């Protein structure tokens, strides 16, 4: 099991496993999603996404926008 104090290990945690993943997405997530959607030529996702779903959408749009990890 990963050390919870290890920032890099916890950052790699699957969004489906986040304890706060079902909370509404944050303002920065929403803003970044809109930016990425514009860069990828896509419609922005709905504004009522959860934190986990927003994170997944960010990952997908980063690849489409050429900003993949």
N, CA, C and O atoms as a CHARMM CRD file, in Angstrom:
* protein
*
  276
    1    1 UNK  N      0.84900  -1.19000   0.00000 PROA 1      0.00000
    2    1 UNK  CA     0.00000   0.00000   0.00000 PROA 1      0.00000
    3    1 UNK  C      0.88600   1.24200   0.00000 PROA 1      0.00000
    4    1 UNK  O      1.93900   1.26900   0.63600 PROA 1      0.00000
    5    2 UNK  N      0.45000   2.24700  -0.70900 PROA 2      0.00000
    6    2 UNK  CA     1.22900   3.48000  -0.81700 PROA 2      0.00000
    7    2 UNK  C      1.20600   4.25700   0.49200 PROA 2      0.00000
    8    2 UNK  O      0.22200   4.23700   1.23200 PROA 2      0.00000
    9    3 UNK  N      2.30200   4.93400   0.75400 PROA 3      0.00000
   10    3 UNK  CA     2.40800   5.78100   1.93600 PROA 3      0.00000
   11    3 UNK  C      1.53500   7.01400   1.71700 PROA 3      0.00000
   12    3 UNK  O      1.78600   7.76400   0.77400 PROA 3      0.00000
   13    4 UNK  N      0.50600   7.25700   2.55800 PROA 4      0.00000
   14    4 UNK  CA    -0.38400   8.39900   2.33500 PROA 4      0.00000
   15    4 UNK  C      0.31800   9.75100   2.41600 PROA 4      0.00000
   16    4 UNK  O     -0.22700  10.75500   1.95800 PROA 4      0.00000
   17    5 UNK  N      1.52100   9.79000   2.99100 PROA 5      0.00000
   18    5 UNK  CA     2.27100  11.04500   3.07100 PROA 5      0.00000
   19    5 UNK  C      3.04400  11.31600   1.79400 PROA 5      0.00000
   20    5 UNK  O      3.55100  12.42100   1.60000 PROA 5      0.00000
   21    6 UNK  N      3.14000  10.31000   0.90900 PROA 6      0.00000
   22    6 UNK  CA     3.85100  10.45600  -0.35300 PROA 6      0.00000
   23    6 UNK  C      2.93600  11.16100  -1.34800 PROA 6      0.00000
   24    6 UNK  O      1.99400  10.56100  -1.86600 PROA 6      0.00000
   25    7 UNK  N      3.21500  12.42700  -1.61300 PROA 7      0.00000
   26    7 UNK  CA     2.36600  13.23700  -2.48000 PROA 7      0.00000
   27    7 UNK  C      2.25300  12.61700  -3.87100 PROA 7      0.00000
   28    7 UNK  O      1.16400  12.60600  -4.44600 PROA 7      0.00000
   29    8 UNK  N      3.33000  12.11100  -4.41200 PROA 8      0.00000
   30    8 UNK  CA     3.29500  11.54900  -5.75800 PROA 8      0.00000
   31    8 UNK  C      2.44900  10.28900  -5.82100 PROA 8      0.00000
   32    8 UNK  O      1.74000  10.07900  -6.80500 PROA 8      0.00000
   33    9 UNK  N      2.50200   9.45800  -4.81500 PROA 9      0.00000
   34    9 UNK  CA     1.71500   8.23400  -4.81100 PROA 9      0.00000
   35    9 UNK  C      0.23700   8.54100  -4.69100 PROA 9      0.00000
   36    9 UNK  O     -0.58000   7.92900  -5.38000 PROA 9      0.00000
   37   10 UNK  N     -0.11900   9.47600  -3.83100 PROA 10     0.00000
   38   10 UNK  CA    -1.52900   9.78400  -3.66300 PROA 10     0.00000
   39   10 UNK  C     -2.07700  10.52900  -4.87400 PROA 10     0.00000
   40   10 UNK  O     -3.26900  10.43200  -5.16500 PROA 10     0.00000
   41   11 UNK  N     -1.23600  11.26500  -5.57800 PROA 11     0.00000
   42   11 UNK  CA    -1.68100  11.99100  -6.76400 PROA 11     0.00000
   43   11 UNK  C     -2.02700  11.02600  -7.89400 PROA 11     0.00000
   44   11 UNK  O     -2.81500  11.36000  -8.77900 PROA 11     0.00000
   45   12 UNK  N     -1.44400   9.83700  -7.86500 PROA 12     0.00000
   46   12 UNK  CA    -1.67900   8.85500  -8.90800 PROA 12     0.00000
   47   12 UNK  C     -2.87900   7.96500  -8.60500 PROA 12     0.00000
   48   12 UNK  O     -3.16900   7.04400  -9.36800 PROA 12     0.00000
   49   13 UNK  N     -3.56500   8.22100  -7.52700 PROA 13     0.00000
   50   13 UNK  CA    -4.70800   7.40800  -7.13200 PROA 13     0.00000
   51   13 UNK  C     -5.82300   7.53300  -8.16200 PROA 13     0.00000
   52   13 UNK  O     -6.09500   8.62100  -8.66900 PROA 13     0.00000
   53   14 UNK  N     -6.45700   6.42100  -8.46100 PROA 14     0.00000
   54   14 UNK  CA    -7.56800   6.38000  -9.40700 PROA 14     0.00000
   55   14 UNK  C     -8.70100   7.26700  -8.91300 PROA 14     0.00000
   56   14 UNK  O     -9.12200   7.13800  -7.76300 PROA 14     0.00000
   57   15 UNK  N     -9.21000   8.17500  -9.76400 PROA 15     0.00000
   58   15 UNK  CA   -10.30000   9.05700  -9.32700 PROA 15     0.00000
   59   15 UNK  C    -11.51500   8.30100  -8.77600 PROA 15     0.00000
   60   15 UNK  O    -12.23500   8.82400  -7.92500 PROA 15     0.00000
   61   16 UNK  N    -11.74200   7.08700  -9.25300 PROA 16     0.00000
   62   16 UNK  CA   -12.86000   6.29800  -8.73500 PROA 16     0.00000
   63   16 UNK  C    -12.66600   5.92600  -7.27100 PROA 16     0.00000
   64   16 UNK  O    -13.62400   5.57200  -6.58500 PROA 16     0.00000
   65   17 UNK  N    -11.42500   6.00500  -6.79300 PROA 17     0.00000
   66   17 UNK  CA   -11.11700   5.65100  -5.40600 PROA 17     0.00000
   67   17 UNK  C    -11.00900   6.86500  -4.49600 PROA 17     0.00000
   68   17 UNK  O    -10.76300   6.70500  -3.30100 PROA 17     0.00000
   69   18 UNK  N    -11.18300   8.06900  -5.01800 PROA 18     0.00000
   70   18 UNK  CA   -11.08400   9.27300  -4.20000 PROA 18     0.00000
   71   18 UNK  C    -12.21900   9.30900  -3.18800 PROA 18     0.00000
   72   18 UNK  O    -13.36600   9.02500  -3.53300 PROA 18     0.00000
   73   19 UNK  N    -11.91500   9.65200  -1.95200 PROA 19     0.00000
   74   19 UNK  CA   -12.96700   9.75200  -0.93900 PROA 19     0.00000
   75   19 UNK  C    -13.87000  10.94900  -1.18900 PROA 19     0.00000
   76   19 UNK  O    -15.02200  10.94500  -0.75500 PROA 19     0.00000
   77   20 UNK  N    -13.38400  11.96000  -1.87000 PROA 20     0.00000
   78   20 UNK  CA   -14.19400  13.13900  -2.18100 PROA 20     0.00000
   79   20 UNK  C    -14.56300  13.18800  -3.66000 PROA 20     0.00000
   80   20 UNK  O    -14.99000  14.23300  -4.15300 PROA 20     0.00000
   81   21 UNK  N    -14.40800  12.09300  -4.36200 PROA 21     0.00000
   82   21 UNK  CA   -14.62700  12.05200  -5.80100 PROA 21     0.00000
   83   21 UNK  C    -16.04400  12.36100  -6.23500 PROA 21     0.00000
   84   21 UNK  O    -16.26600  12.80400  -7.36200 PROA 21     0.00000
   85   22 UNK  N    -17.01300  12.13100  -5.34600 PROA 22     0.00000
   86   22 UNK  CA   -18.39700  12.38100  -5.72400 PROA 22     0.00000
   87   22 UNK  C    -18.85300  13.80600  -5.40500 PROA 22     0.00000
   88   22 UNK  O    -19.99600  14.17000  -5.67700 PROA 22     0.00000
   89   23 UNK  N    -17.96500  14.60200  -4.83200 PROA 23     0.00000
   90   23 UNK  CA   -18.28000  16.01200  -4.57900 PROA 23     0.00000
   91   23 UNK  C    -18.25100  16.77200  -5.89700 PROA 23     0.00000
   92   23 UNK  O    -17.62500  16.31500  -6.85400 PROA 23     0.00000
   93   24 UNK  N    -18.91600  17.92500  -5.96600 PROA 24     0.00000
   94   24 UNK  CA   -18.89000  18.71200  -7.21400 PROA 24     0.00000
   95   24 UNK  C    -17.46300  19.10900  -7.59400 PROA 24     0.00000
   96   24 UNK  O    -16.60700  19.32500  -6.73600 PROA 24     0.00000
   97   25 UNK  N    -17.23500  19.19800  -8.90900 PROA 25     0.00000
   98   25 UNK  CA   -15.89500  19.60000  -9.35800 PROA 25     0.00000
   99   25 UNK  C    -15.56200  20.98200  -8.80900 PROA 25     0.00000
  100   25 UNK  O    -16.44400  21.77200  -8.47000 PROA 25     0.00000
  101   26 UNK  N    -14.28100  21.24300  -8.73400 PROA 26     0.00000
  102   26 UNK  CA   -13.80400  22.51500  -8.20800 PROA 26     0.00000
  103   26 UNK  C    -13.83100  23.58000  -9.30500 PROA 26     0.00000
  104   26 UNK  O    -13.93200  23.26600 -10.49100 PROA 26     0.00000
  105   27 UNK  N    -13.74200  24.81400  -8.89900 PROA 27     0.00000
  106   27 UNK  CA   -13.66900  25.91300  -9.85400 PROA 27     0.00000
  107   27 UNK  C    -12.50000  25.77900 -10.81800 PROA 27     0.00000
  108   27 UNK  O    -12.67200  25.95200 -12.02500 PROA 27     0.00000
  109   28 UNK  N    -11.30300  25.47100 -10.29800 PROA 28     0.00000
  110   28 UNK  CA   -10.17300  25.30800 -11.21400 PROA 28     0.00000
  111   28 UNK  C    -10.37700  24.16000 -12.21200 PROA 28     0.00000
  112   28 UNK  O     -9.97700  24.27200 -13.37100 PROA 28     0.00000
  113   29 UNK  N    -10.99800  23.05500 -11.76800 PROA 29     0.00000
  114   29 UNK  CA   -11.26900  21.96300 -12.69700 PROA 29     0.00000
  115   29 UNK  C    -12.20600  22.44700 -13.81400 PROA 29     0.00000
  116   29 UNK  O    -11.97000  22.18400 -14.99300 PROA 29     0.00000
  117   30 UNK  N    -13.25800  23.14900 -13.42700 PROA 30     0.00000
  118   30 UNK  CA   -14.23500  23.62500 -14.39700 PROA 30     0.00000
  119   30 UNK  C    -13.57800  24.57500 -15.40900 PROA 30     0.00000
  120   30 UNK  O    -13.80600  24.46000 -16.61300 PROA 30     0.00000
  121   31 UNK  N    -12.77700  25.49300 -14.92100 PROA 31     0.00000
  122   31 UNK  CA   -12.09500  26.44000 -15.79400 PROA 31     0.00000
  123   31 UNK  C    -11.15100  25.71900 -16.75100 PROA 31     0.00000
  124   31 UNK  O    -11.12700  26.01800 -17.94500 PROA 31     0.00000
  125   32 UNK  N    -10.38300  24.77900 -16.23600 PROA 32     0.00000
  126   32 UNK  CA    -9.42600  24.04000 -17.05900 PROA 32     0.00000
  127   32 UNK  C    -10.15000  23.18900 -18.09200 PROA 32     0.00000
  128   32 UNK  O     -9.69800  23.07800 -19.23200 PROA 32     0.00000
  129   33 UNK  N    -11.27100  22.58600 -17.70100 PROA 33     0.00000
  130   33 UNK  CA   -12.05600  21.79900 -18.65300 PROA 33     0.00000
  131   33 UNK  C    -12.53100  22.65900 -19.81900 PROA 33     0.00000
  132   33 UNK  O    -12.47700  22.23400 -20.97300 PROA 33     0.00000
  133   34 UNK  N    -12.99400  23.85800 -19.51800 PROA 34     0.00000
  134   34 UNK  CA   -13.45800  24.74200 -20.58500 PROA 34     0.00000
  135   34 UNK  C    -12.30400  25.15200 -21.49700 PROA 34     0.00000
  136   34 UNK  O    -12.47400  25.22500 -22.71400 PROA 34     0.00000
  137   35 UNK  N    -11.14300  25.41800 -20.92500 PROA 35     0.00000
  138   35 UNK  CA    -9.96300  25.76200 -21.71700 PROA 35     0.00000
  139   35 UNK  C     -9.56000  24.59800 -22.61100 PROA 35     0.00000
  140   35 UNK  O     -9.32300  24.78100 -23.80600 PROA 35     0.00000
  141   36 UNK  N     -9.48100  23.40300 -22.03600 PROA 36     0.00000
  142   36 UNK  CA    -9.07900  22.22700 -22.81100 PROA 36     0.00000
  143   36 UNK  C    -10.08300  21.91500 -23.91200 PROA 36     0.00000
  144   36 UNK  O     -9.69500  21.58600 -25.03300 PROA 36     0.00000
  145   37 UNK  N    -11.37100  22.01600 -23.59900 PROA 37     0.00000
  146   37 UNK  CA   -12.39300  21.74100 -24.60600 PROA 37     0.00000
  147   37 UNK  C    -12.24000  22.68900 -25.78700 PROA 37     0.00000
  148   37 UNK  O    -12.34200  22.27300 -26.94100 PROA 37     0.00000
  149   38 UNK  N    -11.99900  23.94800 -25.50300 PROA 38     0.00000
  150   38 UNK  CA   -11.80900  24.92600 -26.56800 PROA 38     0.00000
  151   38 UNK  C    -10.58400  24.57000 -27.40800 PROA 38     0.00000
  152   38 UNK  O    -10.64100  24.63200 -28.63600 PROA 38     0.00000
  153   39 UNK  N     -9.48800  24.20200 -26.76600 PROA 39     0.00000
  154   39 UNK  CA    -8.26900  23.85000 -27.48300 PROA 39     0.00000
  155   39 UNK  C     -8.43100  22.57900 -28.29900 PROA 39     0.00000
  156   39 UNK  O     -7.81000  22.42900 -29.35100 PROA 39     0.00000
  157   40 UNK  N     -9.27300  21.65300 -27.81200 PROA 40     0.00000
  158   40 UNK  CA    -9.49100  20.38600 -28.49800 PROA 40     0.00000
  159   40 UNK  C    -10.60300  20.48300 -29.54500 PROA 40     0.00000
  160   40 UNK  O    -10.86100  19.51900 -30.26600 PROA 40     0.00000
  161   41 UNK  N    -11.26500  21.64500 -29.63000 PROA 41     0.00000
  162   41 UNK  CA   -12.36100  21.80600 -30.56700 PROA 41     0.00000
  163   41 UNK  C    -13.59400  21.01500 -30.16900 PROA 41     0.00000
  164   41 UNK  O    -14.37200  20.59300 -31.02300 PROA 41     0.00000
  165   42 UNK  N    -13.76800  20.81700 -28.87300 PROA 42     0.00000
  166   42 UNK  CA   -14.89000  20.04800 -28.33800 PROA 42     0.00000
  167   42 UNK  C    -15.83600  20.97000 -27.57500 PROA 42     0.00000
  168   42 UNK  O    -15.46600  22.07700 -27.18300 PROA 42     0.00000
  169   43 UNK  N    -17.05400  20.49500 -27.37500 PROA 43     0.00000
  170   43 UNK  CA   -17.98500  21.18500 -26.49400 PROA 43     0.00000
  171   43 UNK  C    -17.52800  20.94400 -25.06100 PROA 43     0.00000
  172   43 UNK  O    -17.08800  19.83900 -24.74300 PROA 43     0.00000
  173   44 UNK  N    -17.61800  21.94100 -24.19000 PROA 44     0.00000
  174   44 UNK  CA   -17.23300  21.70800 -22.79400 PROA 44     0.00000
  175   44 UNK  C    -18.20700  20.72500 -22.13800 PROA 44     0.00000
  176   44 UNK  O    -19.39500  20.71200 -22.46100 PROA 44     0.00000
  177   45 UNK  N    -17.70400  19.91600 -21.22800 PROA 45     0.00000
  178   45 UNK  CA   -18.57300  18.97700 -20.52700 PROA 45     0.00000
  179   45 UNK  C    -19.55700  19.72300 -19.62600 PROA 45     0.00000
  180   45 UNK  O    -19.38200  20.91500 -19.37000 PROA 45     0.00000
  181   46 UNK  N    -20.58300  19.03300 -19.14900 PROA 46     0.00000
  182   46 UNK  CA   -21.56300  19.68800 -18.27300 PROA 46     0.00000
  183   46 UNK  C    -20.90300  20.23700 -17.00800 PROA 46     0.00000
  184   46 UNK  O    -19.89000  19.72000 -16.53700 PROA 46     0.00000
  185   47 UNK  N    -21.50400  21.29300 -16.47800 PROA 47     0.00000
  186   47 UNK  CA   -20.94400  21.93900 -15.29100 PROA 47     0.00000
  187   47 UNK  C    -21.26900  21.20300 -13.99200 PROA 47     0.00000
  188   47 UNK  O    -20.82200  21.62100 -12.92400 PROA 47     0.00000
  189   48 UNK  N    -22.03200  20.12300 -14.06300 PROA 48     0.00000
  190   48 UNK  CA   -22.41000  19.41700 -12.83700 PROA 48     0.00000
  191   48 UNK  C    -21.62100  18.12000 -12.62800 PROA 48     0.00000
  192   48 UNK  O    -22.09100  17.21000 -11.94500 PROA 48     0.00000
  193   49 UNK  N    -20.43100  18.03900 -13.21100 PROA 49     0.00000
  194   49 UNK  CA   -19.59800  16.85200 -13.02600 PROA 49     0.00000
  195   49 UNK  C    -19.08200  16.76700 -11.59000 PROA 49     0.00000
  196   49 UNK  O    -18.95100  17.77400 -10.89500 PROA 49     0.00000
  197   50 UNK  N    -18.79500  15.53800 -11.17100 PROA 50     0.00000
  198   50 UNK  CA   -18.14600  15.33100  -9.88100 PROA 50     0.00000
  199   50 UNK  C    -16.64700  15.58100 -10.04300 PROA 50     0.00000
  200   50 UNK  O    -16.14800  15.69700 -11.16200 PROA 50     0.00000
  201   51 UNK  N    -15.94200  15.66200  -8.93000 PROA 51     0.00000
  202   51 UNK  CA   -14.48400  15.83400  -8.98900 PROA 51     0.00000
  203   51 UNK  C    -13.83000  14.70000  -9.76500 PROA 51     0.00000
  204   51 UNK  O    -12.94100  14.93300 -10.58500 PROA 51     0.00000
  205   52 UNK  N    -14.27200  13.46800  -9.50500 PROA 52     0.00000
  206   52 UNK  CA   -13.67800  12.31100 -10.17900 PROA 52     0.00000
  207   52 UNK  C    -13.96100  12.33700 -11.67200 PROA 52     0.00000
  208   52 UNK  O    -13.06300  12.09900 -12.48000 PROA 52     0.00000
  209   53 UNK  N    -15.21900  12.62700 -12.04700 PROA 53     0.00000
  210   53 UNK  CA   -15.56200  12.67900 -13.46400 PROA 53     0.00000
  211   53 UNK  C    -14.85300  13.83300 -14.16900 PROA 53     0.00000
  212   53 UNK  O    -14.45900  13.70400 -15.32800 PROA 53     0.00000
  213   54 UNK  N    -14.69300  14.94400 -13.48600 PROA 54     0.00000
  214   54 UNK  CA   -13.96700  16.07400 -14.05900 PROA 54     0.00000
  215   54 UNK  C    -12.50500  15.69500 -14.30500 PROA 54     0.00000
  216   54 UNK  O    -11.93000  16.06000 -15.33000 PROA 54     0.00000
  217   55 UNK  N    -11.91500  14.97100 -13.37500 PROA 55     0.00000
  218   55 UNK  CA   -10.53300  14.54500 -13.53900 PROA 55     0.00000
  219   55 UNK  C    -10.38100  13.63700 -14.75700 PROA 55     0.00000
  220   55 UNK  O     -9.42600  13.76700 -15.52200 PROA 55     0.00000
  221   56 UNK  N    -11.32800  12.72000 -14.92900 PROA 56     0.00000
  222   56 UNK  CA   -11.28900  11.83200 -16.09500 PROA 56     0.00000
  223   56 UNK  C    -11.47700  12.62400 -17.38400 PROA 56     0.00000
  224   56 UNK  O    -10.80200  12.36100 -18.38000 PROA 56     0.00000
  225   57 UNK  N    -12.38900  13.58900 -17.36900 PROA 57     0.00000
  226   57 UNK  CA   -12.61800  14.41500 -18.55100 PROA 57     0.00000
  227   57 UNK  C    -11.38300  15.24000 -18.88000 PROA 57     0.00000
  228   57 UNK  O    -11.04900  15.41800 -20.05100 PROA 57     0.00000
  229   58 UNK  N    -10.70800  15.74200 -17.86300 PROA 58     0.00000
  230   58 UNK  CA    -9.46400  16.49000 -18.06800 PROA 58     0.00000
  231   58 UNK  C     -8.43200  15.61200 -18.75100 PROA 58     0.00000
  232   58 UNK  O     -7.79200  16.03800 -19.71300 PROA 58     0.00000
  233   59 UNK  N     -8.26500  14.38800 -18.26200 PROA 59     0.00000
  234   59 UNK  CA    -7.29700  13.47200 -18.87500 PROA 59     0.00000
  235   59 UNK  C     -7.61300  13.23600 -20.34500 PROA 59     0.00000
  236   59 UNK  O     -6.71800  13.26500 -21.19000 PROA 59     0.00000
  237   60 UNK  N     -8.89300  13.00000 -20.65000 PROA 60     0.00000
  238   60 UNK  CA    -9.28700  12.72700 -22.03400 PROA 60     0.00000
  239   60 UNK  C     -9.07200  13.95800 -22.92300 PROA 60     0.00000
  240   60 UNK  O     -8.57200  13.83800 -24.04100 PROA 60     0.00000
  241   61 UNK  N     -9.44500  15.12500 -22.43100 PROA 61     0.00000
  242   61 UNK  CA    -9.29800  16.34200 -23.22400 PROA 61     0.00000
  243   61 UNK  C     -7.83400  16.75900 -23.38000 PROA 61     0.00000
  244   61 UNK  O     -7.46600  17.35600 -24.39200 PROA 61     0.00000
  245   62 UNK  N     -7.00300  16.45100 -22.38800 PROA 62     0.00000
  246   62 UNK  CA    -5.58500  16.76100 -22.52300 PROA 62     0.00000
  247   62 UNK  C     -5.00000  16.02300 -23.71500 PROA 62     0.00000
  248   62 UNK  O     -4.20000  16.57900 -24.46800 PROA 62     0.00000
  249   63 UNK  N     -5.39900  14.77500 -23.88200 PROA 63     0.00000
  250   63 UNK  CA    -4.88500  14.00300 -25.01800 PROA 63     0.00000
  251   63 UNK  C     -5.38600  14.58800 -26.33300 PROA 63     0.00000
  252   63 UNK  O     -4.61500  14.74100 -27.28100 PROA 63     0.00000
  253   64 UNK  N     -6.67000  14.91200 -26.39400 PROA 64     0.00000
  254   64 UNK  CA    -7.24400  15.47200 -27.62700 PROA 64     0.00000
  255   64 UNK  C     -6.64800  16.83400 -27.95900 PROA 64     0.00000
  256   64 UNK  O     -6.50200  17.18400 -29.13000 PROA 64     0.00000
  257   65 UNK  N     -6.30300  17.60000 -26.93000 PROA 65     0.00000
  258   65 UNK  CA    -5.75400  18.94500 -27.14400 PROA 65     0.00000
  259   65 UNK  C     -4.24800  18.91800 -27.33100 PROA 65     0.00000
  260   65 UNK  O     -3.63200  19.96500 -27.52800 PROA 65     0.00000
  261   66 UNK  N     -3.64400  17.73200 -27.27300 PROA 66     0.00000
  262   66 UNK  CA    -2.20700  17.62300 -27.43500 PROA 66     0.00000
  263   66 UNK  C     -1.43300  18.03700 -26.20800 PROA 66     0.00000
  264   66 UNK  O     -0.26600  18.41600 -26.30200 PROA 66     0.00000
  265   67 UNK  N     -2.07700  17.96600 -25.05400 PROA 67     0.00000
  266   67 UNK  CA    -1.41900  18.33100 -23.80000 PROA 67     0.00000
  267   67 UNK  C     -1.31500  17.12300 -22.89500 PROA 67     0.00000
  268   67 UNK  O     -1.28300  17.26600 -21.67300 PROA 67     0.00000
  269   68 UNK  N     -1.26200  15.93800 -23.47500 PROA 68     0.00000
  270   68 UNK  CA    -1.20300  14.70500 -22.69200 PROA 68     0.00000
  271   68 UNK  C      0.01600  14.64200 -21.82300 PROA 68     0.00000
  272   68 UNK  O      1.00900  15.33900 -22.03200 PROA 68     0.00000
  273   69 UNK  N     -0.09000  13.79400 -20.85300 PROA 69     0.00000
  274   69 UNK  CA     0.99300  13.65200 -19.87200 PROA 69     0.00000
  275   69 UNK  C      2.20800  12.99900 -20.45400 PROA 69     0.00000
  276   69 UNK  O      3.20200  12.81000 -19.75400 PROA 69     0.00000
